[in-house]
Amino acid sequence: MKKVMLIVCCVVGALAFISADRNTSSNSEMTLEGVWELQHQFLYENNVVRDTIMNLNGYRQVKIYTKGKVMWTRFNPADSNEWFGYGTYEVKDGKLVEQLEYASDAMMRIVDTVQVFRFDLDLGKDRYSQIVLDKNGDPESSENYTRLE
């Protein structure tokens, strides 16, 4: 009888552990934290995707989000410039807000570190899109990423 009770307790304990692990996993699945790679970009017209720009000829762009910090890098074999940036980010109410602290020389010629980048965020478990809105609040373009890690 003691063996049966011990087995029952072990099974119940194991099921509770598995259930708790599943709950923890499902809560953390929808997070931006991790490593992401750009798959393609969309251009919108009248709230509809008008064109898709695919990464071609070795072009790669990777973003890393962790503990409120973001870093991105881009490699384009057709461009001798270095492209990277580092700063902070926040996700709130379906919006992604990034602010550069420093960046490569090529990037700094385009923007400065006081510029704040605001995007609508469409976040899934292993994919996300950062969507640029025009002055009317309609989608203009998006970068579409998949999770690497």
C-alpha positions as CSV (number, residue, x, y, z in Angstrom):
1,M,0.0,0.0,0.0
2,K,2.9,2.4,0.8
3,K,4.4,1.7,-2.6
4,V,1.1,2.5,-4.4
5,M,0.8,5.8,-2.4
6,L,4.4,6.7,-3.2
7,I,3.8,6.0,-7.0
8,V,0.6,8.1,-6.9
9,C,2.4,11.0,-5.2
10,C,5.2,10.8,-7.7
11,V,2.8,10.8,-10.7
12,V,0.7,13.7,-9.2
13,G,3.9,15.7,-8.5
14,A,5.2,15.1,-12.1
15,L,1.9,16.2,-13.6
16,A,1.9,19.3,-11.5
17,F,5.5,20.1,-12.6
18,I,4.7,19.5,-16.3
19,S,1.6,21.7,-16.0
20,A,3.5,24.5,-14.3
21,D,6.2,24.3,-17.0
22,R,3.6,24.5,-19.7
23,N,2.0,27.6,-18.1
24,T,5.4,29.3,-17.8
25,S,6.3,28.5,-21.4
26,S,3.0,29.8,-22.8
27,N,3.4,33.1,-20.8
28,S,6.9,33.7,-22.1
29,E,6.3,32.6,-25.8
30,M,5.1,36.1,-26.8
31,T,8.2,38.1,-26.0
32,L,10.4,40.2,-28.1
33,E,13.5,39.2,-26.1
34,G,15.7,37.0,-28.3
35,V,17.6,37.0,-31.6
36,W,15.7,37.9,-34.8
37,E,16.5,37.9,-38.5
38,L,14.9,40.0,-41.1
39,Q,13.1,37.9,-43.7
40,H,11.6,40.5,-46.0
41,Q,9.9,43.9,-46.0
42,F,6.4,44.9,-47.1
43,L,5.5,48.2,-48.8
44,Y,1.8,49.2,-48.3
45,E,-0.6,51.1,-50.3
46,N,-4.2,51.8,-49.2
47,N,-3.6,49.5,-46.1
48,V,-2.8,46.6,-48.4
49,V,0.6,45.0,-49.1
50,R,1.6,46.4,-52.5
51,D,5.1,44.9,-52.7
52,T,7.4,42.5,-50.9
53,I,11.2,43.2,-50.8
54,M,13.1,40.0,-50.3
55,N,16.7,39.8,-48.9
56,L,18.9,39.0,-51.9
57,N,22.5,38.2,-52.6
58,G,23.7,37.7,-49.1
59,Y,21.9,40.6,-47.4
60,R,21.3,39.9,-43.7
61,Q,19.9,42.0,-40.9
62,V,19.8,40.7,-37.3
63,K,18.3,42.3,-34.2
64,I,18.9,41.3,-30.5
65,Y,16.5,42.3,-27.8
66,T,17.3,41.8,-24.1
67,K,16.4,43.5,-20.8
68,G,15.3,46.7,-22.4
69,K,18.3,46.9,-24.8
70,V,18.4,46.4,-28.6
71,M,21.2,45.9,-31.0
72,W,21.0,45.4,-34.7
73,T,23.5,44.8,-37.5
74,R,23.1,44.7,-41.2
75,F,25.3,43.1,-43.8
76,N,25.0,44.0,-47.5
77,P,27.7,42.6,-49.8
78,A,27.0,45.4,-52.3
79,D,27.7,48.1,-49.6
80,S,31.1,48.7,-48.0
81,N,29.6,50.7,-45.1
82,E,29.2,49.2,-41.7
83,W,25.7,49.2,-40.4
84,F,24.9,48.7,-36.7
85,G,23.2,50.4,-33.9
86,Y,22.6,50.0,-30.1
87,G,20.1,51.5,-27.8
88,T,17.0,50.9,-25.7
89,Y,13.6,49.6,-26.5
90,E,10.2,49.4,-24.9
91,V,7.0,47.5,-25.9
92,K,3.8,49.0,-24.7
93,D,0.2,48.8,-25.9
94,G,1.1,47.1,-29.2
95,K,3.9,49.7,-29.9
96,L,7.6,49.2,-30.2
97,V,9.8,52.2,-29.4
98,E,13.5,52.2,-30.0
99,Q,16.1,54.9,-29.3
100,L,19.7,54.7,-30.5
101,E,22.5,55.4,-28.0
102,Y,25.2,54.9,-30.6
103,A,25.6,53.5,-34.1
104,S,27.9,53.1,-37.0
105,D,29.2,56.1,-38.8
106,A,27.0,55.4,-41.8
107,M,23.9,55.2,-39.6
108,M,24.8,58.3,-37.6
109,R,25.0,60.3,-40.8
110,I,21.3,59.5,-41.4
111,V,20.0,59.9,-37.8
112,D,21.2,61.0,-34.4
113,T,20.9,59.4,-31.0
114,V,18.0,61.6,-30.0
115,Q,15.8,60.1,-32.7
116,V,13.1,57.8,-31.4
117,F,11.8,55.1,-33.7
118,R,8.2,54.2,-33.2
119,F,6.5,51.2,-34.8
120,D,3.2,49.3,-34.5
121,L,4.2,45.8,-33.3
122,D,2.7,42.6,-34.7
123,L,4.2,39.9,-32.4
124,G,3.8,36.2,-32.7
125,K,5.7,33.3,-31.0
126,D,8.4,33.1,-33.5
127,R,7.9,36.1,-35.8
128,Y,7.3,39.8,-35.5
129,S,6.7,42.8,-37.8
130,Q,7.6,46.4,-37.0
131,I,5.3,48.5,-39.0
132,V,6.0,52.2,-39.9
133,L,2.9,54.3,-40.1
134,D,2.4,57.4,-42.2
135,K,1.1,60.7,-41.0
136,N,-2.5,59.4,-41.2
137,G,-1.7,56.4,-39.1
138,D,-1.9,54.0,-42.0
139,P,0.8,51.3,-42.6
140,E,3.6,52.5,-44.9
141,S,6.2,49.8,-44.7
142,S,7.2,46.9,-42.4
143,E,10.2,44.8,-41.6
144,N,9.3,41.2,-40.9
145,Y,11.5,39.0,-38.7
146,T,11.7,35.4,-37.6
147,R,13.2,34.2,-34.3
148,L,16.6,32.7,-34.5
149,E,16.8,32.1,-30.7
